[in-house]
């Protein structure tokens, strides 16, 4: 007579089928590649392998036929439920705004390329993308079935992704220089949405991570991909108060921290002539906690990435927070807020006229806003004259008029003091889109019909153009120009 234990094991073997991608025959094959801006003359190259490398190395140079420079690292990391090791190597001494070629050292890798960072103060127009709440595609995602069998080389885009946001980002590679993604990347914690994962959530969680970051690699391996956390990075499931049931390694933003912790920057050394700016920038660098909160500069823009999930009063994903996910803290009390204060105070508008702050949970939105986030962050954004605030979490696209403390700025989009807020959370994921019906009066545009994302063009020191793009067709759904005079070296509105 079969025991109950044997019956359960049999059920698991029949029905549990986590969709792990096949492991390459050569275990040194780089997978899940991603690059990031690390400093004004430095790019980080990160990737995963199915074996621990004695030494992770990257060859690079300005000619694809002559990769004369080489950088190595021995700092591979992993966690208990991961099948892979996370490798990060820093490529230093880069000339600004230059095309470089690189090859991860392996018996089975390809030569890729990237465009090195523009120095702060470079006034050349450029475009960056804001992509949030994207999620895996295929049998574990919201949209399509796909073939994941081609796994033994650095990936090119799978044809089945051509109608997705990933497909649009790939097809438009020449039109933008980097991507910001403040939160909710793979949606691995939604594994239970698919019945075939029900009996093996631990493996399903890891399988979705492997799938997603391999799908993303054709973009993130050639364009700097700057990420900060969202609620879906917190635990093995998003179900409140269940973190204790998660396998070791699938709690408290572990994959996110291992994946991006060594590749995101802290805060750049100030290029301002002001000694106060230099002091504040140095303070910000000491307070930064990548990949949770950090900043960088690129041409005409200063970008500050924040953590709306933990490390401030009543943070929704923090211990005892409303989401019941019990994440963090990752710094001492008020470290993140002190970082933001010092970081934004350091921005010299004669060098980088534009300031963008990007985080996950919005407080102005068609859905339910994050009141603790507003209490923690809004006054800092207004005080230092942040030009554009980018958020997601609500799964649609929204353009919100410049606003502070619930009151629209009387200047509108022509030299407002208040930040211009956008929500770019409609990139596509297993949970689908959020209704944008009956938007508040301060929302000038809302779109919930199809997947979409935002492009941000720095046209010159006074004009920023934001376009919302329908992922499937590439059409512009909404275009908005923000004018700012940027007449003061340092902005203090409070």
Residue pairs with C-beta under 8 A, 6 or more apart in sequence:
11 199
12 199
12 200
15 196
15 198
15 199
16 196
16 197
16 198
16 199
16 200
16 203
17 196
17 197
17 200
18 197
18 200
18 203
18 204
18 206
18 207
19 138
19 139
19 140
19 148
19 196
19 204
19 207
19 208
19 211
20 83
20 203
20 206
20 207
20 210
21 148
21 151
21 207
21 210
21 211
21 214
22 148
22 149
22 151
23 50
23 83
23 151
24 31
24 50
24 108
24 151
24 152
25 152
26 106
26 107
26 108
26 152
27 49
27 50
27 51
28 49
28 51
28 53
28 106
28 107
28 108
29 49
29 50
29 106
29 108
29 109
29 152
29 153
30 47
30 48
30 49
30 87
30 104
30 106
30 109
30 154
31 47
31 48
31 49
31 50
31 84
31 151
31 155
31 210
31 213
31 214
31 217
32 47
32 48
32 84
32 210
32 213
32 214
32 216
32 217
33 45
33 46
33 47
33 104
33 112
33 154
33 217
33 220
33 221
34 46
34 47
34 213
34 216
34 217
34 220
34 221
34 225
34 259
34 260
34 263
35 43
35 44
35 45
35 46
35 114
35 220
35 221
35 222
35 223
35 224
35 225
35 263
36 43
36 44
36 46
36 224
36 225
36 226
36 260
36 263
36 264
36 265
37 43
37 117
37 178
37 224
37 226
37 265
37 296
37 298
38 44
38 90
38 263
38 264
38 265
39 117
39 265
39 268
40 96
40 117
40 119
40 120
40 268
40 269
40 297
41 92
41 93
41 94
41 95
41 96
41 116
41 117
42 90
42 91
42 92
42 93
42 94
43 90
43 91
43 94
43 100
43 114
43 116
43 117
43 224
44 88
44 89
44 90
44 91
44 262
44 263
44 264
45 58
45 88
45 89
45 90
45 91
45 102
45 104
46 86
46 87
46 88
46 89
46 259
46 260
46 262
46 263
47 56
47 87
47 104
47 221
48 84
48 85
48 86
48 87
48 213
49 56
49 76
49 84
49 85
49 87
49 106
50 83
50 84
50 85
51 85
52 76
52 78
52 85
53 76
53 85
53 87
54 74
55 72
55 73
55 74
56 72
56 73
56 74
56 75
56 76
56 87
56 88
56 89
56 104
56 105
57 70
57 71
57 72
57 73
57 89
57 104
57 105
58 70
58 71
58 72
58 89
58 91
58 102
58 103
58 104
58 105
59 67
59 68
59 69
59 70
59 102
59 103
59 105
60 67
60 69
60 70
60 71
60 91
60 100
60 101
60 102
60 103
61 67
61 68
61 69
61 100
61 101
62 95
62 98
62 99
62 100
62 101
63 101
64 101
64 111
64 113
67 101
67 102
67 103
67 111
69 91
69 93
70 105
71 89
71 90
71 91
71 92
72 89
73 87
73 88
73 89
73 90
75 87
75 88
75 262
76 85
76 86
76 87
77 85
77 86
77 258
77 262
78 84
78 85
78 86
78 258
79 248
79 249
79 254
79 255
79 258
80 247
80 248
80 249
81 202
81 203
81 205
81 206
81 247
81 248
81 249
81 250
82 206
82 249
82 255
82 258
83 206
83 210
84 210
86 258
86 259
86 262
88 262
88 263
91 100
91 102
94 100
94 116
94 117
95 116
96 116
96 117
96 118
96 119
96 122
97 115
97 116
97 117
97 118
97 119
97 122
97 124
98 115
98 116
99 113
99 114
99 115
99 116
100 113
100 114
100 115
100 116
101 111
101 112
101 113
102 111
102 112
102 113
102 114
103 109
103 110
103 111
103 112
108 152
108 153
109 154
110 153
110 154
112 154
112 221
112 222
113 222
114 222
114 223
114 224
115 177
117 224
117 298
118 124
118 126
118 177
118 298
118 299
119 271
119 299
120 268
120 271
120 297
120 298
120 299
120 302
120 351
120 352
121 271
121 299
121 300
121 351
121 352
122 299
122 300
123 299
123 300
123 460
123 461
124 299
125 457
125 458
125 459
125 460
126 176
126 177
126 298
126 299
126 457
126 458
127 175
127 176
127 177
127 455
127 456
127 457
127 458
128 176
128 177
128 178
128 179
128 180
128 298
128 301
128 455
128 456
128 458
129 169
129 176
129 178
129 179
129 180
129 453
129 454
129 455
129 456
130 179
130 180
130 181
130 358
130 390
130 422
130 424
130 453
130 454
130 455
130 456
131 165
131 169
131 179
131 180
131 181
131 424
131 427
131 453
131 454
132 181
132 182
132 183
132 184
132 230
132 360
132 390
132 391
132 392
132 393
132 424
132 425
132 427
132 453
133 183
133 184
133 230
133 392
133 393
133 395
133 425
133 426
133 427
133 428
133 429
134 165
134 166
134 181
134 184
134 185
134 427
134 428
134 429
135 141
135 142
135 184
135 185
135 186
135 187
135 190
135 212
135 427
135 428
135 429
135 430
135 431
136 186
136 187
136 188
136 208
136 211
136 212
136 215
136 429
136 430
137 143
137 144
137 146
137 160
137 161
137 164
137 166
137 215
137 428
138 144
138 145
138 146
138 148
138 160
138 211
138 215
139 145
139 146
139 194
139 196
140 191
140 194
140 197
140 204
140 207
140 208
140 211
140 430
141 187
141 429
141 430
142 428
142 429
142 430
142 431
142 432
143 163
143 164
143 428
144 160
144 161
144 163
144 164
145 160
146 158
146 160
146 161
147 158
147 160
148 158
148 211
148 214
150 158
151 214
154 217
154 221
155 214
155 215
155 217
155 218
156 218
157 166
157 167
157 170
157 218
158 215
161 167
161 170
161 215
162 171
163 471
163 472
164 428
164 451
164 471
164 472
165 427
165 428
165 451
165 452
165 453
165 471
166 215
166 216
166 218
166 219
167 471
168 453
168 469
168 471
168 472
168 474
169 179
169 219
169 223
169 453
170 218
170 219
171 474
172 474
173 219
173 222
173 223
175 455
176 223
176 455
177 223
177 224
177 298
178 223
178 224
178 225
178 226
178 298
179 219
179 220
179 223
179 224
179 225
179 226
180 226
180 227
180 303
180 305
180 356
180 358
180 390
181 225
181 226
181 227
181 228
182 227
182 228
182 229
182 230
182 305
182 306
182 358
182 359
182 360
182 390
182 391
182 392
183 227
183 228
183 229
183 230
183 231
183 232
183 233
183 308
183 309
183 359
183 360
183 361
183 392
183 393
184 230
184 231
184 232
184 233
184 360
184 392
184 393
184 425
184 429
185 212
185 216
185 227
185 230
185 232
185 233
185 256
186 208
186 209
186 211
186 212
186 213
186 232
187 208
187 212
187 232
187 429
187 430
187 431
188 204
188 205
188 206
188 208
188 209
188 212
188 232
188 236
188 255
189 205
189 232
189 234
189 235
189 236
189 237
189 238
190 208
190 232
190 238
190 429
190 430
190 431
191 197
191 201
191 204
191 205
191 207
191 208
191 236
191 237
192 198
192 201
192 204
192 237
193 430
193 431
194 204
197 204
201 236
201 237
202 236
202 247
202 250
205 236
205 250
209 255
213 220
213 259
216 225
219 225
226 264
226 296
226 303
226 305
227 256
227 260
227 264
227 291
227 305
228 264
228 291
228 292
228 293
228 294
228 305
228 306
228 307
228 358
228 359
228 360
229 253
229 256
229 291
229 292
229 307
229 309
229 360
230 308
230 309
230 360
230 361
230 392
230 393
231 238
231 309
231 316
231 317
231 323
231 325
231 360
231 361
231 393
232 238
233 253
233 255
233 256
233 309
234 243
234 251
234 252
234 253
234 309
234 317
234 323
234 325
234 327
235 242
235 243
235 246
235 250
235 251
235 252
235 325
235 326
235 327
236 243
236 245
236 246
236 247
236 250
236 251
237 246
238 323
238 325
239 324
240 323
240 324
240 325
241 324
241 326
242 324
243 251
243 252
243 325
243 326
243 327
249 255
252 326
252 327
252 328
253 292
253 309
253 327
253 328
253 330
256 291
257 291
260 290
260 291
261 290
261 291
263 291
264 290
264 291
264 294
264 305
265 288
265 290
265 294
265 295
265 296
266 284
266 285
266 288
266 290
266 294
267 281
267 284
267 285
267 288
267 294
267 295
267 296
267 339
267 343
267 346
268 281
268 285
268 295
268 296
268 297
269 278
269 281
269 282
269 285
270 277
270 278
270 280
270 281
270 282
270 346
270 348
271 297
271 348
271 351
272 278
272 281
272 346
272 348
272 350
272 351
273 348
274 348
274 489
274 490
276 345
277 345
277 346
277 347
277 348
277 490
278 346
280 342
280 343
280 345
280 346
281 342
281 343
281 346
283 342
283 346
284 295
284 339
284 342
284 343
284 346
287 331
287 335
287 336
287 338
287 339
287 342
287 343
288 294
288 295
288 339
288 343
289 307
289 311
289 330
289 331
289 335
289 336
289 339
292 307
292 310
292 311
292 330
292 331
292 336
293 304
293 305
293 306
293 307
293 311
293 336
293 339
293 340
294 304
294 305
295 302
295 303
295 304
295 305
295 343
296 302
296 303
297 303
297 351
297 352
299 352
299 458
300 352
300 353
300 354
300 458
300 460
300 461
301 352
301 354
301 355
301 356
301 458
302 347
302 352
302 354
302 355
302 356
303 356
303 357
303 358
304 340
304 343
304 344
304 355
304 356
304 357
304 358
305 357
305 358
305 359
306 336
306 340
306 357
306 358
306 359
306 377
307 330
307 336
307 359
307 360
308 315
308 316
308 359
308 360
308 361
308 370
308 373
308 377
308 391
308 393
309 315
309 316
309 317
309 318
309 325
309 327
309 328
309 360
309 361
310 317
310 318
310 321
310 327
310 328
310 329
310 330
311 318
311 328
311 329
311 330
311 331
311 335
311 336
312 318
312 334
312 336
312 337
312 372
312 373
312 376
312 377
313 372
313 375
313 376
314 321
314 322
314 372
314 375
315 321
315 328
315 372
315 376
316 322
316 323
316 325
316 361
316 370
316 372
316 373
317 323
317 325
317 326
317 327
317 328
318 326
318 327
318 328
318 329
319 326
319 327
319 328
319 329
320 326
321 327
322 372
331 339
337 376
337 380
340 357
340 377
340 380
341 380
344 355
344 357
344 380
344 381
344 383
344 384
344 386
345 384
345 490
347 355
347 384
347 490
347 491
348 489
348 490
349 486
349 488
349 489
349 490
349 491
350 489
353 461
353 462
353 484
353 486
354 387
354 388
354 458
354 461
354 464
354 484
354 486
355 384
355 385
355 386
355 387
355 388
356 386
356 387
356 388
356 389
356 390
356 456
357 377
357 381
357 386
357 388
357 389
357 390
357 419
358 389
358 390
358 391
359 373
359 377
359 389
359 390
359 391
360 391
360 392
360 393
361 369
361 370
361 373
361 391
361 393
362 369
362 370
362 373
362 391
362 392
362 393
362 394
362 421
362 423
363 369
363 370
363 371
363 373
363 374
363 378
364 400
364 403
364 421
364 440
364 442
364 443
365 391
365 393
365 394
365 398
365 400
365 423
365 443
366 394
366 396
366 398
366 423
366 434
366 435
366 436
366 437
366 438
366 439
366 440
366 443
366 446
366 448
367 393
367 394
367 434
370 393
378 404
378 405
379 494
381 389
381 419
382 404
382 405
382 417
382 418
382 419
382 493
382 494
383 492
383 493
383 494
384 491
384 492
384 493
385 417
385 488
385 491
385 492
385 493
386 419
387 419
387 420
387 464
387 482
387 484
388 419
388 420
388 421
388 422
388 456
388 464
388 466
388 482
389 419
389 420
389 421
389 422
390 422
390 424
390 454
390 456
391 421
391 422
391 423
391 424
391 425
392 423
392 424
392 425
392 427
393 423
393 425
394 423
394 425
394 434
395 425
395 426
395 429
395 431
395 432
395 433
395 434
395 448
396 423
396 425
396 426
396 433
396 434
396 435
396 436
396 446
396 447
396 448
396 452
397 422
397 423
397 424
397 425
397 426
397 445
397 446
397 447
397 448
397 452
397 453
397 454
397 468
397 477
397 478
398 422
398 423
398 436
398 439
398 443
398 445
398 446
398 447
399 422
399 443
399 444
399 445
399 446
399 466
399 468
399 478
399 480
400 420
400 421
400 422
400 423
400 442
400 443
400 444
401 408
401 409
401 412
401 413
401 420
401 442
401 443
401 444
402 408
402 409
402 411
402 412
402 413
402 416
402 417
402 418
402 419
402 420
402 421
402 482
403 409
403 418
403 419
403 421
403 442
404 417
404 418
404 419
408 418
408 442
409 416
409 417
409 418
411 417
413 420
413 480
413 481
413 482
413 483
414 483
415 483
415 484
415 485
416 484
417 493
420 466
420 480
420 482
422 454
422 466
424 452
424 453
424 454
424 468
425 434
426 433
426 434
426 447
426 448
426 450
426 451
426 452
426 453
427 451
427 452
427 453
427 471
428 451
428 471
433 448
433 449
433 450
433 451
434 448
435 448
436 446
436 447
436 448
437 448
439 446
444 480
445 468
445 477
445 478
445 480
447 468
447 470
447 477
447 478
450 470
450 471
450 472
451 470
451 471
451 472
452 468
452 469
452 470
452 471
452 477
453 468
453 469
453 471
454 466
454 467
454 468
454 469
455 466
455 467
455 469
456 464
456 465
456 466
457 464
457 465
457 466
457 467
458 464
459 465
461 486
462 483
462 484
462 485
462 486
463 481
463 482
463 483
464 481
464 482
464 484
465 479
465 480
465 481
465 482
466 479
466 480
466 481
466 482
467 476
467 477
467 478
467 479
467 480
468 476
468 477
468 478
468 479
469 475
469 476
469 477
470 476
470 477
